[in-house]
Amino acid sequence: MRTVVIGGGIAGPAIALALRRIGHDVTVYEAYDVPPEDVGAHFSLAVNGLRALEKLGCLRDVQAAGHPIERMRFYTAGGRLLGDVPRLRREADAMRSISLRRGRLVAILRRAALDAGARIVTGERLVGGTESADSVVAEFASGRRDTAELLVGADGVWSTVRGLIDPSAPRAEYAGLYGVAGIAAMTGLEPGVWNLTYTRNGAFVHTSIDEETQWWTAQIGDPVKPDLRGIDDAQWLRRLSELFPEATPRAIIGAATSIVASGCLNVCDPVRTWHSGRMVLAGDAAHPVGVGHGASMCIEDALELAAALSSAPTVPAALKAYDATRRPRIDKLLKHGHNARESKRPSVVKRQVNAAKMRVILPFFERAQGYLYDYEPPSLSAAGGSQSATR
């Protein structure tokens, strides 16, 4: 089967790799023509995402590119510990979540997809698509056209494919938060720990990846979408020092060595229609969940879509099966993501409410979120074998 995948971030190459496992002829189209290593800041992969990567044969490369994170801790603005829980895993799980640069993961997945026989074309932006009973035609801004039996929209929160499938689909909007990520050289903090401080103006996260280095992200609440263009490192550090006067954020910002990324956080109302007859959404195009789980959900999607396509009698039937399998899990996580974003909006009352909630919730954290980490990804048959999937 010939498949076109739109989007070369995390979801696109993962889907290409999974579909090559079941024998598809796959081409990935990416709008931006830049090296993947240059894109994005640091982020986390939960153990369920890592187990999905293991099914794709990429786990060891990803673990080597990142840093294992043992714990996550939550603090009040005054530095009082609210709770200490395992980072994106169950307590008894031997596997550890990983923090790494987004570009490193994209590069690993693209290389694996290419090695598996997929094609990746950069600098091609999708502008339209038409489908018939047995094919779909992708149309690009350059005038290029490509015909396939399936088109997968892995083109992120601003997805073009989402609108092709359903012109009335919701559009992404500014979430009332923007973020700035950087690196700091600072000793004396326990390595392998992710820390979140609820602050006056939002939230501050720092991850101690080793004994000398902190990866940090400042998330700032602002009801008006800011213009983030043309701000240099020195300007950012001055602004952040004013916005985060709390002791721990101030110390880490003061030890910053570089700013690696900035951007606005975006949200999208639930997407009711994930597929048509020959087009389907995956990753943030279908469900921008955030809260440390976006990348893991993208990789899960890749395996579940391939599993559905390998076992259903037709493409439309496979897309229906994929939707039915994924949606209950995603819907549950979307509610968690909404609550997490709301907790970071600045307000004295909200900070007090957050602290009270966290003291109650954190002792039961594993019970509430353990379902995320219990996910068992399907195994895909190698191309040329019987095209089936097992768990």
Sequence and secondary structure as in RCSB ss.txt:
>XXXX:A:sequence
MRTVVIGGGIAGPAIALALRRIGHDVTVYEAYDVPPEDVGAHFSLAVNGLRALEKLGCLRDVQAAGHPIERMRFY
TAGGRLLGDVPRLRREADAMRSISLRRGRLVAILRRAALDAGARIVTGERLVGGTESADSVVAEFASGRRDTAEL
LVGADGVWSTVRGLIDPSAPRAEYAGLYGVAGIAAMTGLEPGVWNLTYTRNGAFVHTSIDEETQWWTAQIGDPVK
PDLRGIDDAQWLRRLSELFPEATPRAIIGAATSIVASGCLNVCDPVRTWHSGRMVLAGDAAHPVGVGHGASMCIE
DALELAAALSSAPTVPAALKAYDATRRPRIDKLLKHGHNARESKRPSVVKRQVNAAKMRVILPFFERAQGYLYDY
EPPSLSAAGGSQSATR
>XXXX:A:secstr
 EEEEE  SSHHHHHHHHHHHTT EEEEEES  S GGGS  EEEE HHHHHHHHHHT HHHHHHHSEEE EEEEE
 TT  EEEEEESSS TT SS EEEEEHHHHHHHHHHHHHHTT EEEES  EEEEEE SS EEEEETTS EEEESE
EEE   TT HHHHHH TT    EEEEEEEEEEEEE  SS SSEEEEEEETTEEEEEEE SSSEEEEEEEEE SS 
   TT  HHHHHHHHHHH  SHHHHHHHHTEEEEEEEEEEEE    S  B SSEEE GGGT    TT HHHHHHH
HHHHHHHHHHHSSSHHHHHHHHHHHHHHHHHHHHHHHHHHHHHTS  HHHHHHHHHHHHHHGGGHHHHHHHHHT 
   EE  TTS   EE 
